[in-house]
């Protein structure tokens, strides 16, 4: 069973020789950049550099999938938000939100020609041509709820959940349609699976009732209309979302140590594969190889299907704590 076969079978809850050890989120570190001699922020805007740097997690870290792009600003930039591209050890961020009312939302006809969208698609194709059936290529979109919060600002969007729920549904409908188109473009380019970034869906930020009423219907439409396996990532204390998560049709759930895996298993076993949940700061950044081993063993004993960092790796994680 090779690396790609193992990963794809684990995603689909099929028998494997062992759980894959993968990084389904951004896991580029400074030492990977130094080995590849490719650095941020240049790798964000050049398809060849993006592909080659993404491959460094496999080539130098032996993590069993290749994930791109890096960060969560591709869509907001294409829609018009100004971007700070960061530094060699920080990810890009949007400088400000650009809309204050749903009527202002404009999705341009040339979305796929704007910003870094084409760069990402070309990088995916480059990786598919290089690795084909050897290593899975995992790409990502920003989920509709998180993308909406970025575009309209948290102060607006989260207040509307209470004061103007129709605004939220109107925006979520359009964001979901865009997410489906962008995800399927990545699949056509060669992606084997699509990560849906849902940081704003965290139970630290919203209740399970809001997740059920404002997010699950749109995640369901999204997952069921993407022509590849989907990996839902939600950070933090999302345990209370578990009863509703299986309804989305997501193939896998990527989570961190903030979620109670015993509850996740109760609701999701046999329905959604579990990817996680080695702590990224306490263990991978600030711990020792021995602590990484101990935390990884705990995850495996708790029956994760894919052993993975709980969230994106901090760029200064050491070689010894990854490889």
C-alpha positions in Angstrom: 0.0 0.0 0.0 1.7 3.2 -1.1 1.3 6.7 0.4 -1.6 7.9 -1.7 -3.5 4.6 -1.4 -3.1 4.6 2.4 -4.3 8.3 2.7 -7.3 7.9 0.4 -8.4 4.7 2.0 -8.2 6.2 5.5 -10.2 9.2 4.3 -13.0 6.8 3.2 -12.8 4.7 6.4 -11.4 1.7 4.4 -8.9 -0.8 5.9 -5.2 0.4 5.9 -2.0 -1.1 7.0 -1.5 1.8 9.4 -2.9 5.3 9.9 -1.3 7.8 7.6 0.9 10.5 9.2 -0.2 13.6 7.2 -0.5 17.4 7.4 -3.9 18.3 5.9 -3.3 22.0 6.9 -0.5 24.4 6.2 2.7 22.8 7.6 5.5 24.7 6.0 8.3 25.5 8.4 11.4 27.7 8.1 13.6 24.6 7.9 11.6 23.3 5.0 12.0 26.6 3.2 15.7 26.6 3.9 16.0 23.0 2.5 14.0 23.9 -0.6 15.6 27.3 -0.9 12.1 28.7 -1.5 10.6 31.2 0.9 7.5 33.1 1.8 6.2 35.5 0.7 7.5 34.8 -2.8 6.0 31.3 -2.8 2.5 32.7 -2.4 2.5 34.3 -5.9 4.6 32.0 -8.1 3.0 28.7 -9.1 6.3 26.8 -9.5 7.6 28.0 -6.1 4.3 27.3 -4.5 4.3 23.7 -5.8 7.9 23.0 -4.9 7.6 24.4 -1.4 4.4 22.5 -0.8 6.2 19.3 -1.8 8.8 19.9 0.9 6.6 18.5 3.6 6.8 15.2 1.7 10.3 15.4 0.3 12.0 16.5 3.6 9.4 15.8 6.3 7.9 12.6 4.9 4.4 13.8 5.9 2.0 11.8 3.8 0.2 14.4 1.8 1.1 17.6 0.0 -1.1 20.6 1.0 -1.5 23.9 -0.7 -2.0 26.9 -0.8 -0.6 28.4 2.3 -3.0 30.5 4.4 -6.6 31.6 3.9 -6.5 34.8 1.8 -6.7 33.6 -1.8 -10.5 34.2 -2.2 -10.7 37.5 -0.3 -7.9 38.9 -2.4 -9.6 37.8 -5.6 -12.8 39.5 -4.4 -10.9 42.8 -3.8 -9.6 42.8 -0.2 -6.1 44.3 0.3 -3.6 41.7 1.4 -0.5 41.9 3.6 1.7 39.0 2.3 3.5 38.6 5.5 7.2 37.6 5.9 9.3 34.5 5.8 7.7 33.2 9.0 4.2 34.8 8.9 1.2 34.0 6.6 -0.7 36.5 4.5 -3.7 38.3 6.1 -6.3 40.6 4.7 -5.8 44.2 5.8 -9.4 45.0 6.3 -12.9 43.9 5.4 -14.4 45.4 2.2 -18.2 45.1 2.6 -20.6 46.5 5.1 -23.9 45.3 3.6 -25.0 42.2 1.6 -26.0 44.4 -1.3 -22.3 45.4 -1.8 -21.2 41.8 -2.3 -19.9 41.4 -5.9 -18.5 38.1 -7.3 -16.7 39.1 -10.5 -17.1 37.0 -13.6 -13.4 36.8 -14.0 -12.8 35.4 -10.4 -10.6 32.7 -11.7 -8.3 35.2 -13.4 -7.9 37.4 -10.4 -5.2 37.5 -7.7 -3.7 34.1 -6.9 -6.5 31.8 -7.9 -4.8 30.9 -11.2 -1.5 30.5 -9.3 -3.0 27.9 -7.0 -4.6 25.9 -9.8 -1.4 25.8 -11.8 0.5 24.7 -8.7 -2.0 21.9 -8.2 -1.5 20.7 -11.7 2.2 20.9 -11.5 2.1 18.6 -8.4 -0.3 16.2 -9.9 2.0 15.8 -12.9 5.0 15.2 -10.7 3.5 12.9 -8.1 0.4 11.4 -9.8 -0.4 8.2 -7.9 2.5 8.4 -5.4 1.4 11.1 -3.0 -2.1 12.7 -2.4 -2.5 16.4 -3.4 -4.7 18.2 -0.9 -5.8 21.7 -1.6 -8.1 24.1 0.3 -10.8 26.6 0.1 -12.1 29.0 2.8 -15.5 27.8 4.0 -18.4 30.1 3.3 -19.0 31.2 6.9 -15.3 32.1 7.4 -15.0 33.8 4.1 -18.1 35.8 4.8 -16.7 36.9 8.2 -13.5 38.0 6.4 -15.3 40.0 3.7 -17.9 41.7 6.0 -15.9 41.9 9.2 -16.6 39.9 12.4 -18.3 42.9 14.0 -20.8 43.1 11.2 -21.3 39.4 10.4 -21.6 38.0 13.8 -24.0 40.7 15.0 -26.2 39.9 12.0 -26.6 36.3 13.2 -28.9 37.9 15.8 -30.2 41.1 14.3 -30.4 40.3 10.6 -30.4 36.5 10.0 -31.7 37.0 6.5 -28.5 38.9 5.6 -26.5 35.9 6.8 -28.5 33.4 4.8 -28.2 35.6 1.7 -24.5 35.9 2.0 -24.0 32.2 2.8 -25.9 31.2 -0.2 -23.6 33.2 -2.5 -20.4 32.2 -0.7 -21.4 28.5 -0.9 -22.0 28.8 -4.7 -18.5 30.4 -5.1 -16.9 27.7 -2.8 -18.3 24.9 -4.9 -17.0 26.4 -8.1 -13.5 27.1 -6.7 -13.3 23.6 -5.1 -14.3 21.9 -8.3 -11.8 23.9 -10.2 -9.1 22.6 -7.8 -10.3 19.0 -8.4 -10.2 19.5 -12.2 -6.6 20.9 -11.7 -5.6 17.6 -10.0 -6.5 17.9 -6.3 -7.3 14.5 -4.6 -9.1 16.1 -1.6 -10.4 19.5 -0.6 -9.9 21.0 2.9 -12.8 23.4 3.9 -11.3 26.0 6.3 -13.9 26.7 9.0 -11.9 28.6 11.7 -14.9 31.0 12.3 -17.2 28.0 13.0 -15.3 27.2 16.2 -17.3 26.5 19.3 -15.2 29.2 20.9 -17.0 31.7 18.7 -20.5 30.3 17.9 -23.0 28.1 19.6 -24.0 24.7 18.3 -27.5 26.1 17.5 -25.9 28.7 15.2 -23.7 26.0 13.6 -26.8 23.9 13.0 -29.0 26.7 11.6 -26.6 28.9 9.8 -23.8 26.7 8.6 -24.8 23.0 8.4 -27.2 23.6 5.5 -24.5 25.3 3.4 -21.7 22.9 4.4 -24.1 20.1 3.3 -24.6 21.7 -0.1 -20.9 22.3 -0.5 -19.7 18.9 0.5 -22.3 17.1 -1.6 -21.4 19.1 -4.7 -17.6 18.9 -4.6 -16.3 16.1 -6.9 -13.7 14.9 -4.4 -13.4 14.0 -0.7 -13.8 16.9 1.6 -11.9 17.5 4.9 -13.7 19.9 7.2 -11.4 21.8 9.5 -12.8 23.6 12.6 -10.5 24.7 15.4 -11.1 24.8 19.1 -14.0 23.6 21.2 -16.2 22.3 18.5 -17.4 19.2 20.4 -21.0 20.4 20.6 -21.1 20.6 16.8 -20.5 16.9 16.5 -24.2 15.8 16.5 -24.8 17.9 13.3 -21.5 17.3 11.5 -22.3 14.0 10.0 -25.2 15.6 8.2 -22.9 17.7 6.1 -21.6 14.7 4.1 -18.0 15.7 4.8 -15.5 12.9 4.3 -13.2 13.8 7.2 -13.1 16.1 10.1 -9.8 17.8 11.0 -9.7 19.0 14.6 -7.4 20.1 17.4 -7.0 19.2 21.1 -9.9 21.6 22.0 -12.4 19.0 20.8 -13.3 16.0 23.0 -12.5 13.0 20.8 -14.6 10.7 22.9 -17.7 12.7 21.9 -16.5 13.0 18.3 -16.2 9.2 18.1 -19.7 8.8 19.7 -21.3 10.8 16.9 -19.0 10.3 13.9 -17.5 6.8 14.1 -18.3 5.0 10.9 -19.6 8.2 9.2 -16.7 10.6 9.0 -13.0 9.9 9.3 -11.1 11.8 12.0 -7.8 13.6 11.4 -5.9 15.1 14.2 -5.0 16.2 16.8 -1.4 16.6 17.9 -1.2 20.0 19.6 0.7 22.4 17.4 2.0 24.9 20.0 2.3 23.1 23.3 3.7 19.9 21.7 5.0 20.5 18.2 6.4 24.0 18.7 7.4 24.0 22.3 7.8 20.3 23.1 10.5 17.7 22.6 10.5 14.7 20.2 9.6 12.5 23.2 6.6 14.7 23.9 5.6 14.6 20.2 5.8 10.8 20.3 3.7 10.6 23.5 1.0 12.9 22.1 1.0 11.0 18.8 0.5 7.7 20.6 -2.4 9.1 22.5 -4.1 10.2 19.3 -3.6 6.8 17.8 -4.9 5.1 20.9 -8.0 7.3 20.6 -8.5 5.9 17.1 -7.8 8.8 14.8 -7.9 7.7 11.2 -5.3 10.1 10.1 -2.5 11.3 12.5 -2.1 15.0 11.9 -1.3 18.3 13.6 -4.4 19.8 15.1 -4.0 23.0 13.2 -1.5 24.7 10.9 2.1 24.3 12.1 3.9 27.4 13.5 6.7 28.1 11.1 9.4 27.7 13.7 8.6 24.0 14.6 11.9 22.1 14.6 12.9 19.4 12.1 13.2 17.0 15.0 9.6 17.5 16.0 8.3 16.8 12.5 10.5 14.3 10.7 
